[in-house]
Amino acid sequence: MEPDRERVVAAEDLSKVNMHEAKTHLSRLVERVEGGEEIVISRAGKAVAKLVPVPAKPGRRKLGGWAGKFELPSDEEWERMDREVEQLFEESEIFPREDELWRGD
């Protein structure tokens, strides 16, 4: 085998290639990536980049996908929850009573 041919085989057998091999054989590497493989590109023995497949675009969303999966509270339940939250705020210590207010005197 020719030295260049050996290098091509090595690049295709490994998922790690050096920068020179990546530049020389980019089309082949992209084909491998299209097949689902991930390829690491290194410079001076240090990994610097990764070729990965682009994720498939999700399909169009269908309206009504949550139908029947949960129920909204009734108007009466909303009113009860509103009163409960209001009561929690009014009784909270973050709102001091009038006699506890600091007036800066």
LINBEL-V909739 format. One record per residue. N is the residue number from 0. RES is the residue in three letters. SS is DSSP state (a for helix, b for strand, c for the rest). OMEGA is omega in radians with two decimals (NA if undefined). D_FIRST is the distance of its C-alpha to the first C-alpha in Angstrom with 2 decimals. Layout:
{{N/RES/SS/OMEGA/D_FIRST} {N/RES/SS/OMEGA/D_FIRST}}
This chain:
{{0/MET/c/3.08/0.00} {1/GLU/c/3.12/3.77} {2/PRO/a/3.14/6.44} {3/ASP/a/-3.14/8.27} {4/ARG/a/3.09/6.31} {5/GLU/a/-3.12/6.47} {6/ARG/a/3.11/9.95} {7/VAL/a/3.13/10.85} {8/VAL/a/3.14/10.30} {9/ALA/a/-3.13/12.34} {10/ALA/a/-3.11/14.90} {11/GLU/a/-3.12/15.45} {12/ASP/a/-3.08/15.84} {13/LEU/c/3.05/18.36} {14/SER/c/3.08/21.72} {15/LYS/b/-3.13/21.69} {16/VAL/b/3.09/19.82} {17/ASN/b/-3.05/20.65} {18/MET/a/-3.14/22.51} {19/HIS/a/3.12/19.79} {20/GLU/a/3.14/17.50} {21/ALA/a/3.13/20.70} {22/LYS/a/-3.08/21.63} {23/THR/a/-3.01/18.33} {24/HIS/c/-3.08/17.92} {25/LEU/a/-3.12/21.62} {26/SER/a/3.12/21.92} {27/ARG/a/3.13/19.40} {28/LEU/a/3.12/21.13} {29/VAL/a/3.08/24.47} {30/GLU/a/3.12/23.58} {31/ARG/a/3.13/22.88} {32/VAL/a/3.09/26.14} {33/GLU/a/3.08/27.96} {34/GLY/c/3.07/26.99} {35/GLY/c/-3.11/28.87} {36/GLU/c/3.01/26.29} {37/GLU/c/-3.07/27.17} {38/ILE/b/3.12/24.68} {39/VAL/b/3.10/25.62} {40/ILE/b/-3.11/24.67} {41/SER/b/3.05/25.05} {42/ARG/b/-3.12/25.87} {43/ALA/c/3.08/25.72} {44/GLY/c/-3.13/25.15} {45/LYS/b/3.13/28.26} {46/ALA/b/-3.11/28.37} {47/VAL/b/-3.12/30.04} {48/ALA/b/3.12/29.68} {49/LYS/b/3.02/29.08} {50/LEU/b/-3.13/28.11} {51/VAL/c/3.10/30.32} {52/PRO/c/3.05/31.56} {53/VAL/c/-3.12/34.87} {54/PRO/c/3.13/37.55} {55/ALA/c/3.12/39.17} {56/LYS/c/3.12/42.46} {57/PRO/c/3.13/45.39} {58/GLY/c/3.12/47.54} {59/ARG/c/3.11/51.02} {60/ARG/c/-3.14/53.61} {61/LYS/c/3.10/56.35} {62/LEU/c/3.10/59.90} {63/GLY/c/-3.12/61.89} {64/GLY/c/3.14/59.04} {65/TRP/c/-3.09/61.39} {66/ALA/c/3.10/64.29} {67/GLY/c/-3.10/65.97} {68/LYS/c/3.06/63.92} {69/PHE/c/-3.14/66.67} {70/GLU/c/3.04/70.26} {71/LEU/c/3.10/71.82} {72/PRO/c/3.08/75.07} {73/SER/c/3.12/78.30} {74/ASP/a/3.13/80.50} {75/GLU/a/3.12/82.75} {76/GLU/a/3.09/79.85} {77/TRP/a/-3.14/78.66} {78/GLU/a/3.12/82.20} {79/ARG/a/3.13/82.45} {80/MET/a/3.10/79.15} {81/ASP/a/3.13/80.31} {82/ARG/a/-3.13/83.56} {83/GLU/a/3.13/81.72} {84/VAL/a/3.11/79.39} {85/GLU/a/3.12/82.39} {86/GLN/a/3.11/84.30} {87/LEU/a/3.09/81.42} {88/PHE/a/-3.09/81.40} {89/GLU/a/-3.12/85.16} {90/GLU/c/-3.08/85.32} {91/SER/c/3.11/82.38} {92/GLU/c/3.12/82.97} {93/ILE/c/3.04/81.05} {94/PHE/c/-3.09/84.16} {95/PRO/c/3.08/86.98} {96/ARG/c/-3.10/90.54} {97/GLU/a/-3.10/92.92} {98/ASP/a/3.14/94.63} {99/GLU/a/-3.10/91.30} {100/LEU/c/3.06/90.32} {101/TRP/c/-3.03/90.24} {102/ARG/c/3.11/92.28} {103/GLY/c/-3.13/91.57} {104/ASP/c/NA/95.24}}
